[in-house]
Amino acid sequence: MKCPKCKYIKNEKNAVPDWQCANCGIALEKYNSILEVSDNQQREYVRKNNLEKTINKKLMRPVYGLIVISIFYIIVADDVGDFGGAIFWFMLSALASFSAYQMKSTGYFLGPFCRLMQREEHRVEFMINYCVIQLGSLAAFIVGIRYLN
């Protein structure tokens, strides 16, 4: 048997038990189980880190959209009058709805200070955020309709 720590290959002449390395003296089974646990922990860390990056990207898309439509409003809306204002408010409404959809589909939301929070751990805060975003979406849509009248 080959030792996983020092790579020593055990032979029949060694006067140590089967569970022990003749060179460094470690318990082979115990060392292998520790390596297995650390590999599993490392895989779990990588999976969790990748999940957080993906969720952050999904939740930040509406923020980028808000920046784009704000630039649109500054550049274009004044030139086209009320129609440009209506487009701005309709886009804002759609963006808020998209943000609420991302929250619901991922199960995460941005809490105070843009901290990533999970729905399962913060149910009340999640529902408050979700409802506020949906109401904001409805309000923006109504303002857009009023621009057209």
C-alpha positions in Angstrom: 0.0 0.0 0.0 1.2 3.5 -0.9 1.1 6.2 1.8 -0.9 9.3 0.6 1.2 11.7 2.7 4.9 10.7 2.1 4.3 8.3 -0.9 6.2 5.5 0.8 5.4 2.1 -0.6 4.9 -0.5 2.2 6.4 -4.0 1.9 6.0 -7.2 3.8 9.3 -6.7 5.8 7.9 -3.7 7.7 6.9 -4.5 11.3 4.0 -2.0 11.5 0.3 -2.7 11.5 -1.6 -2.6 8.1 -3.4 0.6 9.1 -0.1 2.5 9.7 2.6 3.9 7.3 6.0 2.4 8.1 7.8 5.7 7.1 5.8 8.6 8.6 3.6 6.7 11.1 0.2 8.2 10.1 -3.0 6.2 10.2 -3.8 5.6 6.5 -7.6 5.4 6.8 -7.8 8.4 8.9 -5.6 10.5 6.6 -7.7 9.4 3.6 -10.9 10.4 5.3 -9.5 13.8 6.2 -8.5 14.3 2.6 -12.0 13.3 1.4 -13.7 15.8 3.8 -11.4 18.7 2.7 -12.1 17.9 -1.0 -15.8 17.9 -0.3 -15.5 21.2 1.6 -13.5 22.7 -1.2 -16.1 21.6 -3.8 -18.9 23.0 -1.6 -17.1 26.4 -1.3 -16.6 26.6 -5.1 -20.2 25.7 -5.7 -21.5 28.3 -3.2 -19.1 31.0 -4.5 -20.2 30.4 -8.2 -23.9 30.4 -7.1 -23.4 33.8 -5.3 -21.7 35.3 -8.4 -24.5 34.1 -10.7 -27.2 35.5 -8.3 -25.4 38.8 -8.0 -25.3 39.1 -11.8 -29.0 38.4 -12.1 -29.9 40.8 -9.3 -27.7 43.6 -10.7 -29.1 43.4 -14.3 -32.1 45.7 -13.3 -29.6 48.2 -11.9 -27.7 48.3 -15.1 -31.0 48.7 -17.0 -32.0 51.6 -14.7 -28.7 53.3 -15.7 -29.4 52.8 -19.4 -33.0 54.1 -19.3 -31.9 57.1 -17.2 -29.4 58.0 -19.9 -32.1 57.5 -22.5 -34.4 59.8 -20.6 -31.7 62.5 -20.2 -30.7 62.4 -23.9 -33.9 61.5 -25.8 -37.0 62.2 -23.6 -36.8 66.0 -23.7 -36.6 66.0 -27.5 -39.7 63.9 -28.1 -41.8 65.5 -25.4 -44.5 63.5 -23.5 -44.0 60.4 -25.6 -40.4 60.1 -24.5 -41.5 60.5 -20.9 -44.1 57.8 -21.3 -41.5 55.4 -22.8 -39.2 56.1 -19.8 -41.9 55.3 -17.3 -42.9 52.1 -19.2 -39.3 51.0 -19.3 -39.0 51.7 -15.6 -42.1 49.7 -15.0 -40.8 46.7 -17.0 -37.5 46.9 -15.2 -39.1 46.8 -11.8 -41.2 43.8 -12.9 -38.1 42.1 -14.1 -36.3 42.8 -10.9 -39.2 41.2 -8.9 -39.1 38.2 -11.2 -35.4 37.7 -10.6 -35.9 37.9 -6.9 -38.7 35.3 -7.0 -36.8 32.9 -9.4 -33.5 33.0 -7.5 -34.8 33.2 -4.0 -32.3 36.0 -3.2 -32.7 39.7 -2.9 -30.6 42.7 -2.1 -31.1 43.8 1.4 -29.7 46.9 3.3 -26.4 48.1 1.9 -26.8 45.8 -1.2 -26.2 42.8 1.0 -27.2 39.5 -0.6 -30.0 37.9 1.5 -31.8 34.6 1.1 -35.6 34.4 1.0 -35.6 31.3 3.3 -33.8 33.2 6.1 -35.5 36.6 5.7 -39.1 35.9 4.6 -40.7 39.1 5.9 -38.0 41.4 4.4 -38.3 39.4 1.1 -42.0 39.9 0.9 -41.7 43.6 1.8 -39.1 44.1 -0.9 -41.1 42.1 -3.4 -44.3 44.0 -2.7 -42.6 47.4 -2.8 -41.0 46.6 -6.2 -44.3 45.4 -7.6 -46.1 48.5 -6.4 -43.3 50.7 -7.9 -43.8 48.9 -11.2 -47.5 49.5 -11.1 -47.0 53.2 -10.2 -44.4 53.7 -13.0 -46.9 52.1 -15.5 -49.7 54.5 -14.4 -47.4 57.5 -14.7 -46.5 56.3 -18.2 -50.1 56.1 -19.1 -50.7 59.6 -17.7 -47.9 61.0 -19.9 -49.8 59.7 -23.0 -53.1 61.5 -22.0 
